[in-house]
Amino acid sequence: MLAQIRAGEPGDAAFLAESWRAMLDELRLAPGGFVPDWHERLTEHFAAGIADRSQGWVVAIQGEERIGSAGAFVRSSVIGDVQRRRSAAVAGVYVLPAFRRNGVARRLVTAAIDWCRQRGCTEVRLQASEAAEPLYRALGFEDGSELVLKIG
């Protein structure tokens, strides 16, 4: 059965928080660990972002189960808001391991990109894991000039 992709709703926020944590754990991107109330904080943040439309989440559903998610975020700042071209970021792309390699991530990312396009964005950025890089390149993502400096 083909997973259904739908817009995220505030009621999905707890799943989004759990998926975000699982993604960070899997990629070893949180070596310092998490604060004790991480789940509550992320759930509240994602629910608020969906409600005020500042975050564009999409969720994959298989039967009655949520199996994946991806988030889109328009980059907003005083500096960015004076530019004619709007930029967005896609993040939080995660599919439960049992449902991988079936095109779910591709469909989630495509839906997140569509959300960005509908908001007038002309550029989408993301950080790719080595395993996901072929997917993103197949969708048209190219190398950029973003550098990272770890200061702590």
PyMOL commands that set and color helices and strands:
alter all, ss='L'
color gray80, all
select helices_A, chain A and resi 10-27+38-51+78-81+97-99+104-118+133-138
alter helices_A, ss='H'
color red, helices_A
select strands_A, chain A and resi 4-7+55-62+65-74+86-95+121-125
alter strands_A, ss='S'
color yellow, strands_A
deselect
rebuild
show_as cartoon
